[in-house]
Amino acid sequence: MDTVILYSTGCPRCRVLKKKLDAKGIVYTLEENEDPSFMIEKGFTETPILEVDGKAMGFMEANEWTNQF
């Protein structure tokens, strides 16, 4: 299985993606941080970010990825 990390600030879209991952039974690591500087240091300009095997995806792309399951 892929290495999956969800970077979240707890925003509404973050909660939607987290629920979808849980419903699909996708195992992931949750990196939740409300500090915007943490996300900026990672190079992220929006949340949530779903990282799958090193590939970072924004909300829309992450939703498409989870739909495969």
N, CA, C and O atoms as a Maestro MAE file, in Angstrom:
{
 s_m_m2io_version
 :::
 2.0.0
}

f_m_ct {
 s_m_title
 :::
 protein
 m_atom[276] {
  # First column is atom index #
  i_m_mmod_type
  r_m_x_coord
  r_m_y_coord
  r_m_z_coord
  i_m_residue_number
  s_m_chain_name
  s_m_pdb_residue_name
  s_m_pdb_atom_name
  i_m_atomic_number
  :::
  1 25 0.843 -1.187 0.000 1 A "MET " " N  " 7
  2 3 0.000 0.000 0.000 1 A "MET " " CA " 6
  3 2 0.880 1.240 0.000 1 A "MET " " C  " 6
  4 15 2.017 1.217 0.473 1 A "MET " " O  " 8
  5 25 0.344 2.297 -0.528 2 A "ASP " " N  " 7
  6 3 1.044 3.568 -0.624 2 A "ASP " " CA " 6
  7 2 1.239 4.198 0.759 2 A "ASP " " C  " 6
  8 15 0.488 3.917 1.693 2 A "ASP " " O  " 8
  9 25 2.249 5.044 0.871 3 A "THR " " N  " 7
  10 3 2.428 5.850 2.062 3 A "THR " " CA " 6
  11 2 1.567 7.095 1.889 3 A "THR " " C  " 6
  12 15 1.778 7.871 0.956 3 A "THR " " O  " 8
  13 25 0.601 7.292 2.778 4 A "VAL " " N  " 7
  14 3 -0.367 8.380 2.651 4 A "VAL " " CA " 6
  15 2 -0.295 9.264 3.891 4 A "VAL " " C  " 6
  16 15 -0.381 8.778 5.019 4 A "VAL " " O  " 8
  17 25 -0.135 10.573 3.669 5 A "ILE " " N  " 7
  18 3 -0.105 11.547 4.760 5 A "ILE " " CA " 6
  19 2 -1.135 12.632 4.441 5 A "ILE " " C  " 6
  20 15 -1.155 13.176 3.337 5 A "ILE " " O  " 8
  21 25 -1.982 12.935 5.411 6 A "LEU " " N  " 7
  22 3 -2.937 14.022 5.283 6 A "LEU " " CA " 6
  23 2 -2.432 15.202 6.096 6 A "LEU " " C  " 6
  24 15 -2.318 15.112 7.318 6 A "LEU " " O  " 8
  25 25 -2.130 16.310 5.425 7 A "TYR " " N  " 7
  26 3 -1.737 17.543 6.090 7 A "TYR " " CA " 6
  27 2 -2.991 18.387 6.235 7 A "TYR " " C  " 6
  28 15 -3.635 18.730 5.243 7 A "TYR " " O  " 8
  29 25 -3.334 18.716 7.457 8 A "SER " " N  " 7
  30 3 -4.604 19.348 7.747 8 A "SER " " CA " 6
  31 2 -4.450 20.471 8.750 8 A "SER " " C  " 6
  32 15 -3.571 20.440 9.612 8 A "SER " " O  " 8
  33 25 -5.320 21.470 8.625 9 A "THR " " N  " 7
  34 3 -5.416 22.529 9.629 9 A "THR " " CA " 6
  35 2 -6.719 22.392 10.411 9 A "THR " " C  " 6
  36 15 -7.002 23.198 11.297 9 A "THR " " O  " 8
  37 25 -7.508 21.377 10.085 10 A "GLY " " N  " 7
  38 3 -8.793 21.188 10.744 10 A "GLY " " CA " 6
  39 2 -9.911 21.985 10.090 10 A "GLY " " C  " 6
  40 15 -11.009 22.072 10.639 10 A "GLY " " O  " 8
  41 25 -9.649 22.567 8.929 11 A "CYS " " N  " 7
  42 3 -10.648 23.367 8.215 11 A "CYS " " CA " 6
  43 2 -11.773 22.458 7.693 11 A "CYS " " C  " 6
  44 15 -11.634 21.235 7.709 11 A "CYS " " O  " 8
  45 25 -12.877 23.044 7.235 12 A "PRO " " N  " 7
  46 3 -13.981 22.220 6.734 12 A "PRO " " CA " 6
  47 2 -13.583 21.258 5.615 12 A "PRO " " C  " 6
  48 15 -14.005 20.102 5.621 12 A "PRO " " O  " 8
  49 25 -12.776 21.717 4.654 13 A "ARG " " N  " 7
  50 3 -12.345 20.807 3.574 13 A "ARG " " CA " 6
  51 2 -11.453 19.701 4.130 13 A "ARG " " C  " 6
  52 15 -11.514 18.563 3.664 13 A "ARG " " O  " 8
  53 25 -10.633 20.024 5.113 14 A "CYS " " N  " 7
  54 3 -9.786 19.006 5.746 14 A "CYS " " CA " 6
  55 2 -10.645 17.917 6.384 14 A "CYS " " C  " 6
  56 15 -10.354 16.728 6.255 14 A "CYS " " O  " 8
  57 25 -11.701 18.334 7.069 15 A "ARG " " N  " 7
  58 3 -12.592 17.366 7.719 15 A "ARG " " CA " 6
  59 2 -13.316 16.499 6.694 15 A "ARG " " C  " 6
  60 15 -13.511 15.305 6.922 15 A "ARG " " O  " 8
  61 25 -13.716 17.090 5.565 16 A "VAL " " N  " 7
  62 3 -14.381 16.328 4.501 16 A "VAL " " CA " 6
  63 2 -13.438 15.252 3.970 16 A "VAL " " C  " 6
  64 15 -13.830 14.093 3.833 16 A "VAL " " O  " 8
  65 25 -12.204 15.630 3.671 17 A "LEU " " N  " 7
  66 3 -11.255 14.661 3.122 17 A "LEU " " CA " 6
  67 2 -10.921 13.583 4.147 17 A "LEU " " C  " 6
  68 15 -10.798 12.412 3.789 17 A "LEU " " O  " 8
  69 25 -10.773 13.956 5.398 18 A "LYS " " N  " 7
  70 3 -10.495 12.975 6.453 18 A "LYS " " CA " 6
  71 2 -11.635 11.961 6.554 18 A "LYS " " C  " 6
  72 15 -11.384 10.760 6.652 18 A "LYS " " O  " 8
  73 25 -12.870 12.426 6.531 19 A "LYS " " N  " 7
  74 3 -14.031 11.522 6.583 19 A "LYS " " CA " 6
  75 2 -14.060 10.589 5.385 19 A "LYS " " C  " 6
  76 15 -14.395 9.412 5.514 19 A "LYS " " O  " 8
  77 25 -13.709 11.115 4.226 20 A "LYS " " N  " 7
  78 3 -13.704 10.292 3.019 20 A "LYS " " CA " 6
  79 2 -12.631 9.207 3.100 20 A "LYS " " C  " 6
  80 15 -12.883 8.058 2.738 20 A "LYS " " O  " 8
  81 25 -11.438 9.565 3.572 21 A "LEU " " N  " 7
  82 3 -10.371 8.573 3.735 21 A "LEU " " CA " 6
  83 2 -10.798 7.490 4.721 21 A "LEU " " C  " 6
  84 15 -10.590 6.301 4.478 21 A "LEU " " O  " 8
  85 25 -11.392 7.907 5.827 22 A "ASP " " N  " 7
  86 3 -11.857 6.955 6.834 22 A "ASP " " CA " 6
  87 2 -12.931 6.029 6.260 22 A "ASP " " C  " 6
  88 15 -12.895 4.820 6.486 22 A "ASP " " O  " 8
  89 25 -13.877 6.594 5.526 23 A "ALA " " N  " 7
  90 3 -14.972 5.804 4.958 23 A "ALA " " CA " 6
  91 2 -14.469 4.785 3.947 23 A "ALA " " C  " 6
  92 15 -15.035 3.699 3.817 23 A "ALA " " O  " 8
  93 25 -13.405 5.136 3.230 24 A "LYS " " N  " 7
  94 3 -12.836 4.225 2.226 24 A "LYS " " CA " 6
  95 2 -11.875 3.222 2.850 24 A "LYS " " C  " 6
  96 15 -11.413 2.306 2.170 24 A "LYS " " O  " 8
  97 25 -11.570 3.382 4.125 25 A "GLY " " N  " 7
  98 3 -10.650 2.468 4.796 25 A "GLY " " CA " 6
  99 2 -9.207 2.670 4.401 25 A "GLY " " C  " 6
  100 15 -8.395 1.752 4.511 25 A "GLY " " O  " 8
  101 25 -8.878 3.868 3.942 26 A "ILE " " N  " 7
  102 3 -7.511 4.174 3.523 26 A "ILE " " CA " 6
  103 2 -6.687 4.513 4.766 26 A "ILE " " C  " 6
  104 15 -7.047 5.409 5.530 26 A "ILE " " O  " 8
  105 25 -5.593 3.801 4.962 27 A "VAL " " N  " 7
  106 3 -4.710 4.020 6.105 27 A "VAL " " CA " 6
  107 2 -3.799 5.204 5.790 27 A "VAL " " C  " 6
  108 15 -3.161 5.248 4.738 27 A "VAL " " O  " 8
  109 25 -3.748 6.154 6.707 28 A "TYR " " N  " 7
  110 3 -2.956 7.353 6.490 28 A "TYR " " CA " 6
  111 2 -2.422 7.872 7.819 28 A "TYR " " C  " 6
  112 15 -2.894 7.506 8.896 28 A "TYR " " O  " 8
  113 25 -1.431 8.729 7.702 29 A "THR " " N  " 7
  114 3 -0.885 9.440 8.847 29 A "THR " " CA " 6
  115 2 -1.472 10.842 8.814 29 A "THR " " C  " 6
  116 15 -1.495 11.483 7.764 29 A "THR " " O  " 8
  117 25 -1.944 11.320 9.953 30 A "LEU " " N  " 7
  118 3 -2.514 12.660 10.033 30 A "LEU " " CA " 6
  119 2 -1.477 13.609 10.614 30 A "LEU " " C  " 6
  120 15 -0.991 13.414 11.728 30 A "LEU " " O  " 8
  121 25 -1.149 14.636 9.844 31 A "GLU " " N  " 7
  122 3 -0.266 15.715 10.305 31 A "GLU " " CA " 6
  123 2 -1.149 16.945 10.428 31 A "GLU " " C  " 6
  124 15 -1.346 17.677 9.458 31 A "GLU " " O  " 8
  125 25 -1.679 17.168 11.622 32 A "GLU " " N  " 7
  126 3 -2.579 18.298 11.809 32 A "GLU " " CA " 6
  127 2 -1.838 19.412 12.524 32 A "GLU " " C  " 6
  128 15 -1.239 19.207 13.580 32 A "GLU " " O  " 8
  129 25 -1.890 20.601 11.923 33 A "ASN " " N  " 7
  130 3 -1.175 21.736 12.483 33 A "ASN " " CA " 6
  131 2 -1.919 23.001 12.095 33 A "ASN " " C  " 6
  132 15 -2.129 23.255 10.909 33 A "ASN " " O  " 8
  133 25 -2.313 23.784 13.061 34 A "GLU " " N  " 7
  134 3 -3.045 25.016 12.798 34 A "GLU " " CA " 6
  135 2 -2.121 26.202 12.527 34 A "GLU " " C  " 6
  136 15 -2.597 27.314 12.299 34 A "GLU " " O  " 8
  137 25 -0.827 25.981 12.549 35 A "ASP " " N  " 7
  138 3 0.152 27.045 12.312 35 A "ASP " " CA " 6
  139 2 0.419 27.157 10.808 35 A "ASP " " C  " 6
  140 15 1.010 26.250 10.223 35 A "ASP " " O  " 8
  141 25 -0.008 28.255 10.176 36 A "PRO " " N  " 7
  142 3 0.192 28.396 8.734 36 A "PRO " " CA " 6
  143 2 1.666 28.350 8.321 36 A "PRO " " C  " 6
  144 15 1.979 27.923 7.210 36 A "PRO " " O  " 8
  145 25 2.570 28.783 9.196 37 A "SER " " N  " 7
  146 3 3.986 28.787 8.827 37 A "SER " " CA " 6
  147 2 4.499 27.362 8.612 37 A "SER " " C  " 6
  148 15 5.400 27.149 7.801 37 A "SER " " O  " 8
  149 25 3.936 26.382 9.329 38 A "PHE " " N  " 7
  150 3 4.317 24.981 9.133 38 A "PHE " " CA " 6
  151 2 3.986 24.552 7.703 38 A "PHE " " C  " 6
  152 15 4.806 23.933 7.025 38 A "PHE " " O  " 8
  153 25 2.776 24.888 7.256 39 A "MET " " N  " 7
  154 3 2.357 24.510 5.905 39 A "MET " " CA " 6
  155 2 3.200 25.243 4.854 39 A "MET " " C  " 6
  156 15 3.581 24.654 3.842 39 A "MET " " O  " 8
  157 25 3.487 26.509 5.092 40 A "ILE " " N  " 7
  158 3 4.292 27.286 4.148 40 A "ILE " " CA " 6
  159 2 5.693 26.706 4.036 40 A "ILE " " C  " 6
  160 15 6.247 26.625 2.940 40 A "ILE " " O  " 8
  161 25 6.271 26.301 5.168 41 A "GLU " " N  " 7
  162 3 7.605 25.677 5.160 41 A "GLU " " CA " 6
  163 2 7.608 24.406 4.317 41 A "GLU " " C  " 6
  164 15 8.609 24.087 3.675 41 A "GLU " " O  " 8
  165 25 6.482 23.675 4.315 42 A "LYS " " N  " 7
  166 3 6.373 22.454 3.513 42 A "LYS " " CA " 6
  167 2 6.136 22.783 2.036 42 A "LYS " " C  " 6
  168 15 6.184 21.893 1.187 42 A "LYS " " O  " 8
  169 25 5.879 24.069 1.726 43 A "GLY " " N  " 7
  170 3 5.623 24.479 0.351 43 A "GLY " " CA " 6
  171 2 4.154 24.410 -0.037 43 A "GLY " " C  " 6
  172 15 3.820 24.494 -1.219 43 A "GLY " " O  " 8
  173 25 3.278 24.257 0.945 44 A "PHE " " N  " 7
  174 3 1.847 24.149 0.674 44 A "PHE " " CA " 6
  175 2 1.204 25.525 0.766 44 A "PHE " " C  " 6
  176 15 1.503 26.301 1.674 44 A "PHE " " O  " 8
  177 25 0.321 25.822 -0.176 45 A "THR " " N  " 7
  178 3 -0.374 27.103 -0.179 45 A "THR " " CA " 6
  179 2 -1.860 26.953 0.125 45 A "THR " " C  " 6
  180 15 -2.590 27.943 0.172 45 A "THR " " O  " 8
  181 25 -2.303 25.727 0.328 46 A "GLU " " N  " 7
  182 3 -3.697 25.461 0.664 46 A "GLU " " CA " 6
  183 2 -3.766 24.203 1.510 46 A "GLU " " C  " 6
  184 15 -2.806 23.437 1.586 46 A "GLU " " O  " 8
  185 25 -4.897 24.000 2.138 47 A "THR " " N  " 7
  186 3 -5.133 22.756 2.862 47 A "THR " " CA " 6
  187 2 -6.522 22.271 2.511 47 A "THR " " C  " 6
  188 15 -7.392 23.077 2.185 47 A "THR " " O  " 8
  189 25 -6.743 20.998 2.570 48 A "PRO " " N  " 7
  190 3 -5.801 19.955 2.957 48 A "PRO " " CA " 6
  191 2 -4.857 19.608 1.807 48 A "PRO " " C  " 6
  192 15 -5.124 19.903 0.642 48 A "PRO " " O  " 8
  193 25 -3.765 18.982 2.169 49 A "ILE " " N  " 7
  194 3 -2.845 18.392 1.203 49 A "ILE " " CA " 6
  195 2 -2.760 16.911 1.524 49 A "ILE " " C  " 6
  196 15 -2.535 16.522 2.671 49 A "ILE " " O  " 8
  197 25 -2.941 16.101 0.513 50 A "LEU " " N  " 7
  198 3 -2.785 14.661 0.667 50 A "LEU " " CA " 6
  199 2 -1.518 14.269 -0.072 50 A "LEU " " C  " 6
  200 15 -1.384 14.511 -1.272 50 A "LEU " " O  " 8
  201 25 -0.593 13.663 0.652 51 A "GLU " " N  " 7
  202 3 0.669 13.237 0.051 51 A "GLU " " CA " 6
  203 2 0.653 11.721 -0.066 51 A "GLU " " C  " 6
  204 15 0.508 11.009 0.928 51 A "GLU " " O  " 8
  205 25 0.804 11.242 -1.290 52 A "VAL " " N  " 7
  206 3 0.803 9.810 -1.550 52 A "VAL " " CA " 6
  207 2 2.135 9.460 -2.213 52 A "VAL " " C  " 6
  208 15 2.425 9.901 -3.325 52 A "VAL " " O  " 8
  209 25 2.929 8.667 -1.516 53 A "ASP " " N  " 7
  210 3 4.261 8.290 -1.994 53 A "ASP " " CA " 6
  211 2 5.062 9.496 -2.482 53 A "ASP " " C  " 6
  212 15 5.715 9.436 -3.524 53 A "ASP " " O  " 8
  213 25 5.005 10.598 -1.716 54 A "GLY " " N  " 7
  214 3 5.799 11.782 -2.025 54 A "GLY " " CA " 6
  215 2 5.139 12.762 -2.973 54 A "GLY " " C  " 6
  216 15 5.663 13.858 -3.173 54 A "GLY " " O  " 8
  217 25 3.997 12.404 -3.570 55 A "LYS " " N  " 7
  218 3 3.297 13.309 -4.480 55 A "LYS " " CA " 6
  219 2 2.220 14.056 -3.697 55 A "LYS " " C  " 6
  220 15 1.317 13.441 -3.130 55 A "LYS " " O  " 8
  221 25 2.323 15.393 -3.669 56 A "ALA " " N  " 7
  222 3 1.365 16.219 -2.947 56 A "ALA " " CA " 6
  223 2 0.189 16.575 -3.852 56 A "ALA " " C  " 6
  224 15 0.365 16.958 -5.009 56 A "ALA " " O  " 8
  225 25 -1.027 16.436 -3.290 57 A "MET " " N  " 7
  226 3 -2.238 16.738 -4.037 57 A "MET " " CA " 6
  227 2 -3.109 17.688 -3.231 57 A "MET " " C  " 6
  228 15 -3.259 17.526 -2.020 57 A "MET " " O  " 8
  229 25 -3.683 18.678 -3.903 58 A "GLY " " N  " 7
  230 3 -4.642 19.564 -3.277 58 A "GLY " " CA " 6
  231 2 -5.984 18.857 -3.107 58 A "GLY " " C  " 6
  232 15 -6.126 17.678 -3.431 58 A "GLY " " O  " 8
  233 25 -6.947 19.583 -2.604 59 A "PHE " " N  " 7
  234 3 -8.250 19.018 -2.256 59 A "PHE " " CA " 6
  235 2 -8.929 18.305 -3.428 59 A "PHE " " C  " 6
  236 15 -9.364 17.163 -3.283 59 A "PHE " " O  " 8
  237 25 -9.022 18.953 -4.568 60 A "MET " " N  " 7
  238 3 -9.733 18.364 -5.708 60 A "MET " " CA " 6
  239 2 -9.039 17.089 -6.204 60 A "MET " " C  " 6
  240 15 -9.694 16.068 -6.415 60 A "MET " " O  " 8
  241 25 -7.738 17.150 -6.385 61 A "GLU " " N  " 7
  242 3 -6.991 15.979 -6.855 61 A "GLU " " CA " 6
  243 2 -7.037 14.850 -5.834 61 A "GLU " " C  " 6
  244 15 -7.121 13.679 -6.202 61 A "GLU " " O  " 8
  245 25 -6.983 15.200 -4.552 62 A "ALA " " N  " 7
  246 3 -7.055 14.196 -3.490 62 A "ALA " " CA " 6
  247 2 -8.406 13.492 -3.500 62 A "ALA " " C  " 6
  248 15 -8.473 12.279 -3.297 62 A "ALA " " O  " 8
  249 25 -9.481 14.238 -3.736 63 A "ASN " " N  " 7
  250 3 -10.807 13.638 -3.850 63 A "ASN " " CA " 6
  251 2 -10.868 12.650 -5.003 63 A "ASN " " C  " 6
  252 15 -11.412 11.555 -4.865 63 A "ASN " " O  " 8
  253 25 -10.305 13.044 -6.142 64 A "GLU " " N  " 7
  254 3 -10.269 12.148 -7.307 64 A "GLU " " CA " 6
  255 2 -9.484 10.876 -6.977 64 A "GLU " " C  " 6
  256 15 -9.887 9.776 -7.356 64 A "GLU " " O  " 8
  257 25 -8.371 11.029 -6.274 65 A "TRP " " N  " 7
  258 3 -7.551 9.868 -5.913 65 A "TRP " " CA " 6
  259 2 -8.337 8.919 -5.016 65 A "TRP " " C  " 6
  260 15 -8.315 7.706 -5.227 65 A "TRP " " O  " 8
  261 25 -9.035 9.465 -4.009 66 A "THR " " N  " 7
  262 3 -9.776 8.601 -3.094 66 A "THR " " CA " 6
  263 2 -10.945 7.917 -3.782 66 A "THR " " C  " 6
  264 15 -11.367 6.844 -3.349 66 A "THR " " O  " 8
  265 25 -11.478 8.508 -4.843 67 A "ASN " " N  " 7
  266 3 -12.582 7.894 -5.576 67 A "ASN " " CA " 6
  267 2 -12.187 6.586 -6.257 67 A "ASN " " C  " 6
  268 15 -13.058 5.804 -6.639 67 A "ASN " " O  " 8
  269 25 -10.904 6.341 -6.412 68 A "GLN " " N  " 7
  270 3 -10.414 5.107 -7.038 68 A "GLN " " CA " 6
  271 2 -10.677 3.892 -6.150 68 A "GLN " " C  " 6
  272 15 -10.618 2.762 -6.634 68 A "GLN " " O  " 8
  273 25 -10.959 4.093 -4.889 69 A "PHE " " N  " 7
  274 3 -11.100 2.994 -3.949 69 A "PHE " " CA " 6
  275 2 -12.541 2.690 -3.663 69 A "PHE " " C  " 6
  276 15 -12.838 1.784 -2.885 69 A "PHE " " O  " 8
  :::
 }
 m_bond[275] {
  # First column is bond index #
  i_m_from
  i_m_to
  i_m_order
  :::
  1 1 2 1
  2 2 3 1
  3 3 4 2
  4 3 5 1
  5 5 6 1
  6 6 7 1
  7 7 8 2
  8 7 9 1
  9 9 10 1
  10 10 11 1
  11 11 12 2
  12 11 13 1
  13 13 14 1
  14 14 15 1
  15 15 16 2
  16 15 17 1
  17 17 18 1
  18 18 19 1
  19 19 20 2
  20 19 21 1
  21 21 22 1
  22 22 23 1
  23 23 24 2
  24 23 25 1
  25 25 26 1
  26 26 27 1
  27 27 28 2
  28 27 29 1
  29 29 30 1
  30 30 31 1
  31 31 32 2
  32 31 33 1
  33 33 34 1
  34 34 35 1
  35 35 36 2
  36 35 37 1
  37 37 38 1
  38 38 39 1
  39 39 40 2
  40 39 41 1
  41 41 42 1
  42 42 43 1
  43 43 44 2
  44 43 45 1
  45 45 46 1
  46 46 47 1
  47 47 48 2
  48 47 49 1
  49 49 50 1
  50 50 51 1
  51 51 52 2
  52 51 53 1
  53 53 54 1
  54 54 55 1
  55 55 56 2
  56 55 57 1
  57 57 58 1
  58 58 59 1
  59 59 60 2
  60 59 61 1
  61 61 62 1
  62 62 63 1
  63 63 64 2
  64 63 65 1
  65 65 66 1
  66 66 67 1
  67 67 68 2
  68 67 69 1
  69 69 70 1
  70 70 71 1
  71 71 72 2
  72 71 73 1
  73 73 74 1
  74 74 75 1
  75 75 76 2
  76 75 77 1
  77 77 78 1
  78 78 79 1
  79 79 80 2
  80 79 81 1
  81 81 82 1
  82 82 83 1
  83 83 84 2
  84 83 85 1
  85 85 86 1
  86 86 87 1
  87 87 88 2
  88 87 89 1
  89 89 90 1
  90 90 91 1
  91 91 92 2
  92 91 93 1
  93 93 94 1
  94 94 95 1
  95 95 96 2
  96 95 97 1
  97 97 98 1
  98 98 99 1
  99 99 100 2
  100 99 101 1
  101 101 102 1
  102 102 103 1
  103 103 104 2
  104 103 105 1
  105 105 106 1
  106 106 107 1
  107 107 108 2
  108 107 109 1
  109 109 110 1
  110 110 111 1
  111 111 112 2
  112 111 113 1
  113 113 114 1
  114 114 115 1
  115 115 116 2
  116 115 117 1
  117 117 118 1
  118 118 119 1
  119 119 120 2
  120 119 121 1
  121 121 122 1
  122 122 123 1
  123 123 124 2
  124 123 125 1
  125 125 126 1
  126 126 127 1
  127 127 128 2
  128 127 129 1
  129 129 130 1
  130 130 131 1
  131 131 132 2
  132 131 133 1
  133 133 134 1
  134 134 135 1
  135 135 136 2
  136 135 137 1
  137 137 138 1
  138 138 139 1
  139 139 140 2
  140 139 141 1
  141 141 142 1
  142 142 143 1
  143 143 144 2
  144 143 145 1
  145 145 146 1
  146 146 147 1
  147 147 148 2
  148 147 149 1
  149 149 150 1
  150 150 151 1
  151 151 152 2
  152 151 153 1
  153 153 154 1
  154 154 155 1
  155 155 156 2
  156 155 157 1
  157 157 158 1
  158 158 159 1
  159 159 160 2
  160 159 161 1
  161 161 162 1
  162 162 163 1
  163 163 164 2
  164 163 165 1
  165 165 166 1
  166 166 167 1
  167 167 168 2
  168 167 169 1
  169 169 170 1
  170 170 171 1
  171 171 172 2
  172 171 173 1
  173 173 174 1
  174 174 175 1
  175 175 176 2
  176 175 177 1
  177 177 178 1
  178 178 179 1
  179 179 180 2
  180 179 181 1
  181 181 182 1
  182 182 183 1
  183 183 184 2
  184 183 185 1
  185 185 186 1
  186 186 187 1
  187 187 188 2
  188 187 189 1
  189 189 190 1
  190 190 191 1
  191 191 192 2
  192 191 193 1
  193 193 194 1
  194 194 195 1
  195 195 196 2
  196 195 197 1
  197 197 198 1
  198 198 199 1
  199 199 200 2
  200 199 201 1
  201 201 202 1
  202 202 203 1
  203 203 204 2
  204 203 205 1
  205 205 206 1
  206 206 207 1
  207 207 208 2
  208 207 209 1
  209 209 210 1
  210 210 211 1
  211 211 212 2
  212 211 213 1
  213 213 214 1
  214 214 215 1
  215 215 216 2
  216 215 217 1
  217 217 218 1
  218 218 219 1
  219 219 220 2
  220 219 221 1
  221 221 222 1
  222 222 223 1
  223 223 224 2
  224 223 225 1
  225 225 226 1
  226 226 227 1
  227 227 228 2
  228 227 229 1
  229 229 230 1
  230 230 231 1
  231 231 232 2
  232 231 233 1
  233 233 234 1
  234 234 235 1
  235 235 236 2
  236 235 237 1
  237 237 238 1
  238 238 239 1
  239 239 240 2
  240 239 241 1
  241 241 242 1
  242 242 243 1
  243 243 244 2
  244 243 245 1
  245 245 246 1
  246 246 247 1
  247 247 248 2
  248 247 249 1
  249 249 250 1
  250 250 251 1
  251 251 252 2
  252 251 253 1
  253 253 254 1
  254 254 255 1
  255 255 256 2
  256 255 257 1
  257 257 258 1
  258 258 259 1
  259 259 260 2
  260 259 261 1
  261 261 262 1
  262 262 263 1
  263 263 264 2
  264 263 265 1
  265 265 266 1
  266 266 267 1
  267 267 268 2
  268 267 269 1
  269 269 270 1
  270 270 271 1
  271 271 272 2
  272 271 273 1
  273 273 274 1
  274 274 275 1
  275 275 276 2
  :::
 }
}
